């Protein structure tokens, strides 16, 4: 099954457009209808007469967009959309769905490098990787070498990426954590290698009132060195680059700028709580992560080549699942930088959307 435990409903987005000259469509509005309101031919029984009366109202060139939520508290699969041809109206609906479900999986996109970069930039400025001076905006999360061979499981490359199998929020070890991550499947193994996400909004909601009150206002130290000490692989970075990733502090309870919902901000990069004993607070952070990352707050996707996942690092943790290490897995990731105008990890002068 693709995605965790099936779907509870499907929504259809119809883009109504006005014909502006030969072959030119301008979006007018987007209508969301449940499956029961759509005929087998894709018609709109309740809207046909209205469309006729309007004269030049047409369904948009993108056709039918389906958003199928999982039965978890987060996650939805999106089909019927071409991310390289999104008009502003459909993009606004996708962004709204992203805020609602926190994770969207777009099946069968197979975007080029340029297309993935372009779609990512519609969400915000892109984030550079682990080296501030780098201009690289794409990362290969992979166990393959440049020639396509599978890397030795004991190699630095593989050991470094093993940490991705623990729950985390991308770049939380930076002063400004990542806003979004986009992951495209290029090569997938025969079994395993899924990505799983956990809803930190629902996790916060599930806490008792005393714990909520205790965590409000508390900050945790997030550290690249702390989290990567578990598996090694730091040797891939020069000492001066590691020095450029000092420990940072983040609120344990964050408020989402677009939705206003509170969420837990924990995961493997969180070392300890400021002002509390290190050992005890570390145990608490680990316990919070374990408790948070349980059904119905988790959504898992089995990748096919060309699938593209988009998730919100501000309210979601994620992890990769293991797979047979004699099989190749290559995922291409773009990361959208956090919305801080002074974010030192963001690319310069790239357009972005607020929230």
JOBELZI-V307893 format. One record per residue. N is the residue number from 1. RES is the residue in three letters. D_FIRST is the distance of its C-alpha to the first C-alpha in Angstrom with 2 decimals. Layout:
n=N res=RES d_first=D_FIRST
n=N res=RES d_first=D_FIRST
//
This chain:
n=1 res=UNK d_first=0.00
n=2 res=UNK d_first=3.81
n=3 res=UNK d_first=6.20
n=4 res=UNK d_first=7.22
n=5 res=UNK d_first=7.35
n=6 res=UNK d_first=7.05
n=7 res=UNK d_first=10.22
n=8 res=UNK d_first=13.75
n=9 res=UNK d_first=15.61
n=10 res=UNK d_first=16.19
n=11 res=UNK d_first=19.46
n=12 res=UNK d_first=21.34
n=13 res=UNK d_first=23.91
n=14 res=UNK d_first=26.89
n=15 res=UNK d_first=29.41
n=16 res=UNK d_first=32.88
n=17 res=UNK d_first=35.29
n=18 res=UNK d_first=39.01
n=19 res=UNK d_first=40.36
n=20 res=UNK d_first=42.78
n=21 res=UNK d_first=44.50
n=22 res=UNK d_first=43.24
n=23 res=UNK d_first=39.56
n=24 res=UNK d_first=39.44
n=25 res=UNK d_first=37.03
n=26 res=UNK d_first=37.44
n=27 res=UNK d_first=34.78
n=28 res=UNK d_first=36.18
n=29 res=UNK d_first=33.51
n=30 res=UNK d_first=29.82
n=31 res=UNK d_first=28.80
n=32 res=UNK d_first=25.63
n=33 res=UNK d_first=24.91
n=34 res=UNK d_first=22.38
n=35 res=UNK d_first=20.58
n=36 res=UNK d_first=23.23
n=37 res=UNK d_first=25.97
n=38 res=UNK d_first=24.83
n=39 res=UNK d_first=25.88
n=40 res=UNK d_first=24.01
n=41 res=UNK d_first=26.27
n=42 res=UNK d_first=25.40
n=43 res=UNK d_first=28.77
n=44 res=UNK d_first=29.99
n=45 res=UNK d_first=32.10
n=46 res=UNK d_first=33.58
n=47 res=UNK d_first=34.39
n=48 res=UNK d_first=35.80
n=49 res=UNK d_first=39.38
n=50 res=UNK d_first=39.23
n=51 res=UNK d_first=38.00
n=52 res=UNK d_first=40.85
n=53 res=UNK d_first=43.37
n=54 res=UNK d_first=42.28
n=55 res=UNK d_first=43.02
n=56 res=UNK d_first=41.38
n=57 res=UNK d_first=38.12
n=58 res=UNK d_first=35.16
n=59 res=UNK d_first=31.44
n=60 res=UNK d_first=30.85
n=61 res=UNK d_first=30.25
n=62 res=UNK d_first=26.74
n=63 res=UNK d_first=25.78
n=64 res=UNK d_first=22.87
n=65 res=UNK d_first=20.78
n=66 res=UNK d_first=17.69
n=67 res=UNK d_first=16.57
n=68 res=UNK d_first=13.54
n=69 res=UNK d_first=13.81
n=70 res=UNK d_first=11.36
n=71 res=UNK d_first=12.71
n=72 res=UNK d_first=14.24
n=73 res=UNK d_first=17.71
n=74 res=UNK d_first=16.70
n=75 res=UNK d_first=14.34
n=76 res=UNK d_first=13.63
n=77 res=UNK d_first=12.25
n=78 res=UNK d_first=15.29
n=79 res=UNK d_first=15.77
n=80 res=UNK d_first=19.07
n=81 res=UNK d_first=21.14
n=82 res=UNK d_first=23.13
n=83 res=UNK d_first=23.86
n=84 res=UNK d_first=27.03
n=85 res=UNK d_first=28.50
n=86 res=UNK d_first=28.03
n=87 res=UNK d_first=31.07
n=88 res=UNK d_first=32.09
n=89 res=UNK d_first=31.03
n=90 res=UNK d_first=27.37
n=91 res=UNK d_first=27.36
n=92 res=UNK d_first=28.85
n=93 res=UNK d_first=26.07
n=94 res=UNK d_first=23.42
n=95 res=UNK d_first=25.50
n=96 res=UNK d_first=25.77
n=97 res=UNK d_first=22.00
n=98 res=UNK d_first=21.79
n=99 res=UNK d_first=24.44
n=100 res=UNK d_first=22.69
n=101 res=UNK d_first=19.13
n=102 res=UNK d_first=20.31
n=103 res=UNK d_first=17.21
n=104 res=UNK d_first=16.27
n=105 res=UNK d_first=13.89
n=106 res=UNK d_first=15.48
n=107 res=UNK d_first=13.48
n=108 res=UNK d_first=15.64
n=109 res=UNK d_first=18.83
n=110 res=UNK d_first=20.22
n=111 res=UNK d_first=23.30
n=112 res=UNK d_first=26.49
n=113 res=UNK d_first=27.97
n=114 res=UNK d_first=30.37
n=115 res=UNK d_first=27.79
n=116 res=UNK d_first=25.73
n=117 res=UNK d_first=29.04
n=118 res=UNK d_first=30.16
n=119 res=UNK d_first=27.15
n=120 res=UNK d_first=27.31
n=121 res=UNK d_first=31.01
n=122 res=UNK d_first=30.44
n=123 res=UNK d_first=29.08
n=124 res=UNK d_first=31.99
n=125 res=UNK d_first=34.02
n=126 res=UNK d_first=32.26
n=127 res=UNK d_first=32.76
n=128 res=UNK d_first=34.33
n=129 res=UNK d_first=33.01
n=130 res=UNK d_first=34.83
n=131 res=UNK d_first=38.20
n=132 res=UNK d_first=40.02
n=133 res=UNK d_first=42.03
n=134 res=UNK d_first=39.05
n=135 res=UNK d_first=38.17
n=136 res=UNK d_first=34.67
n=137 res=UNK d_first=32.06
n=138 res=UNK d_first=29.10
n=139 res=UNK d_first=27.68
n=140 res=UNK d_first=25.76
n=141 res=UNK d_first=23.55
n=142 res=UNK d_first=23.70
n=143 res=UNK d_first=24.78
n=144 res=UNK d_first=26.47
n=145 res=UNK d_first=30.15
n=146 res=UNK d_first=31.79
n=147 res=UNK d_first=32.20
n=148 res=UNK d_first=28.50
n=149 res=UNK d_first=29.03
n=150 res=UNK d_first=26.95
n=151 res=UNK d_first=29.02
n=152 res=UNK d_first=30.51
n=153 res=UNK d_first=28.42
n=154 res=UNK d_first=31.75
n=155 res=UNK d_first=32.47
n=156 res=UNK d_first=33.11
n=157 res=UNK d_first=30.34
n=158 res=UNK d_first=27.63
n=159 res=UNK d_first=29.28
n=160 res=UNK d_first=29.52
n=161 res=UNK d_first=25.81
n=162 res=UNK d_first=24.90
n=163 res=UNK d_first=25.81
n=164 res=UNK d_first=22.75
n=165 res=UNK d_first=20.77
n=166 res=UNK d_first=22.67
n=167 res=UNK d_first=22.21
n=168 res=UNK d_first=24.39
n=169 res=UNK d_first=25.39
n=170 res=UNK d_first=26.43
n=171 res=UNK d_first=30.22
n=172 res=UNK d_first=31.11
n=173 res=UNK d_first=33.81
n=174 res=UNK d_first=35.53
n=175 res=UNK d_first=38.00
n=176 res=UNK d_first=35.68
n=177 res=UNK d_first=31.99
n=178 res=UNK d_first=29.53
n=179 res=UNK d_first=28.63
n=180 res=UNK d_first=25.37
n=181 res=UNK d_first=23.35
n=182 res=UNK d_first=21.59
n=183 res=UNK d_first=19.51
n=184 res=UNK d_first=18.85
n=185 res=UNK d_first=17.02
n=186 res=UNK d_first=19.72
n=187 res=UNK d_first=18.90
n=188 res=UNK d_first=15.73
n=189 res=UNK d_first=15.76
n=190 res=UNK d_first=14.14
n=191 res=UNK d_first=12.53
n=192 res=UNK d_first=12.64
n=193 res=UNK d_first=14.09
n=194 res=UNK d_first=11.54
n=195 res=UNK d_first=13.47
n=196 res=UNK d_first=13.64
n=197 res=UNK d_first=15.99
n=198 res=UNK d_first=18.22
n=199 res=UNK d_first=20.24
n=200 res=UNK d_first=23.91
n=201 res=UNK d_first=25.18
n=202 res=UNK d_first=23.69
n=203 res=UNK d_first=24.75
n=204 res=UNK d_first=28.28
n=205 res=UNK d_first=28.30
n=206 res=UNK d_first=27.44
n=207 res=UNK d_first=30.49
n=208 res=UNK d_first=33.66
n=209 res=UNK d_first=36.53
n=210 res=UNK d_first=38.60
n=211 res=UNK d_first=35.98
n=212 res=UNK d_first=35.41
n=213 res=UNK d_first=39.18
n=214 res=UNK d_first=39.51
n=215 res=UNK d_first=36.97
n=216 res=UNK d_first=38.34
n=217 res=UNK d_first=40.61
n=218 res=UNK d_first=39.60
n=219 res=UNK d_first=38.75
n=220 res=UNK d_first=37.02
n=221 res=UNK d_first=37.86
n=222 res=UNK d_first=35.08
n=223 res=UNK d_first=35.97
n=224 res=UNK d_first=34.64
n=225 res=UNK d_first=36.87
n=226 res=UNK d_first=35.76
n=227 res=UNK d_first=32.02
n=228 res=UNK d_first=32.48
n=229 res=UNK d_first=34.97
n=230 res=UNK d_first=32.23
n=231 res=UNK d_first=31.05
n=232 res=UNK d_first=33.84
n=233 res=UNK d_first=33.66
n=234 res=UNK d_first=36.00
n=235 res=UNK d_first=38.37
n=236 res=UNK d_first=36.54
n=237 res=UNK d_first=38.42
n=238 res=UNK d_first=42.18
n=239 res=UNK d_first=43.99
n=240 res=UNK d_first=45.04
n=241 res=UNK d_first=41.47
n=242 res=UNK d_first=40.43
n=243 res=UNK d_first=43.54
n=244 res=UNK d_first=42.23
n=245 res=UNK d_first=39.31
n=246 res=UNK d_first=41.29
n=247 res=UNK d_first=39.83
n=248 res=UNK d_first=39.20
n=249 res=UNK d_first=39.01
n=250 res=UNK d_first=36.42
n=251 res=UNK d_first=36.37
n=252 res=UNK d_first=33.95
n=253 res=UNK d_first=33.43
n=254 res=UNK d_first=32.85
n=255 res=UNK d_first=33.13
n=256 res=UNK d_first=30.93
n=257 res=UNK d_first=33.38
n=258 res=UNK d_first=31.54
n=259 res=UNK d_first=30.26
n=260 res=UNK d_first=32.74
n=261 res=UNK d_first=30.16
n=262 res=UNK d_first=30.86
n=263 res=UNK d_first=28.45
n=264 res=UNK d_first=28.80
n=265 res=UNK d_first=29.43
n=266 res=UNK d_first=28.97
n=267 res=UNK d_first=26.96
n=268 res=UNK d_first=28.14
n=269 res=UNK d_first=30.83
n=270 res=UNK d_first=32.60
n=271 res=UNK d_first=35.48
n=272 res=UNK d_first=37.53
n=273 res=UNK d_first=38.92
n=274 res=UNK d_first=42.21
n=275 res=UNK d_first=45.10
n=276 res=UNK d_first=43.46
n=277 res=UNK d_first=43.84
n=278 res=UNK d_first=41.51
n=279 res=UNK d_first=40.24
n=280 res=UNK d_first=39.70
n=281 res=UNK d_first=38.10
n=282 res=UNK d_first=35.76
n=283 res=UNK d_first=34.64
n=284 res=UNK d_first=34.10
n=285 res=UNK d_first=31.99
n=286 res=UNK d_first=29.79
n=287 res=UNK d_first=29.55
n=288 res=UNK d_first=28.67
n=289 res=UNK d_first=25.82
n=290 res=UNK d_first=24.47
n=291 res=UNK d_first=24.83
n=292 res=UNK d_first=23.34
n=293 res=UNK d_first=20.12
n=294 res=UNK d_first=18.74
n=295 res=UNK d_first=16.38
n=296 res=UNK d_first=16.53
n=297 res=UNK d_first=17.70
n=298 res=UNK d_first=14.83
n=299 res=UNK d_first=11.84
n=300 res=UNK d_first=9.78
n=301 res=UNK d_first=8.49
n=302 res=UNK d_first=7.58
n=303 res=UNK d_first=10.52
n=304 res=UNK d_first=11.72
n=305 res=UNK d_first=15.48
n=306 res=UNK d_first=16.99
n=307 res=UNK d_first=14.60
n=308 res=UNK d_first=16.90
n=309 res=UNK d_first=16.41
n=310 res=UNK d_first=19.29
n=311 res=UNK d_first=20.09
n=312 res=UNK d_first=23.25
n=313 res=UNK d_first=24.86
n=314 res=UNK d_first=27.35
n=315 res=UNK d_first=25.07
n=316 res=UNK d_first=21.94
n=317 res=UNK d_first=21.58
n=318 res=UNK d_first=19.01
n=319 res=UNK d_first=18.49
n=320 res=UNK d_first=17.02
n=321 res=UNK d_first=15.53
n=322 res=UNK d_first=17.58
n=323 res=UNK d_first=17.07
n=324 res=UNK d_first=19.58
n=325 res=UNK d_first=22.59
n=326 res=UNK d_first=23.81
n=327 res=UNK d_first=21.01
n=328 res=UNK d_first=21.38
n=329 res=UNK d_first=19.43
n=330 res=UNK d_first=21.14
n=331 res=UNK d_first=20.25
n=332 res=UNK d_first=22.89
n=333 res=UNK d_first=23.63
n=334 res=UNK d_first=26.09
n=335 res=UNK d_first=27.33
n=336 res=UNK d_first=29.10
n=337 res=UNK d_first=32.15
n=338 res=UNK d_first=32.99
n=339 res=UNK d_first=35.24
n=340 res=UNK d_first=38.53
n=341 res=UNK d_first=41.27
n=342 res=UNK d_first=42.66
n=343 res=UNK d_first=39.41
n=344 res=UNK d_first=40.77
n=345 res=UNK d_first=37.40
n=346 res=UNK d_first=36.76
n=347 res=UNK d_first=37.75
n=348 res=UNK d_first=40.89
n=349 res=UNK d_first=41.36
n=350 res=UNK d_first=37.81
n=351 res=UNK d_first=37.04
n=352 res=UNK d_first=34.56
n=353 res=UNK d_first=33.62
n=354 res=UNK d_first=34.76
n=355 res=UNK d_first=32.30
//
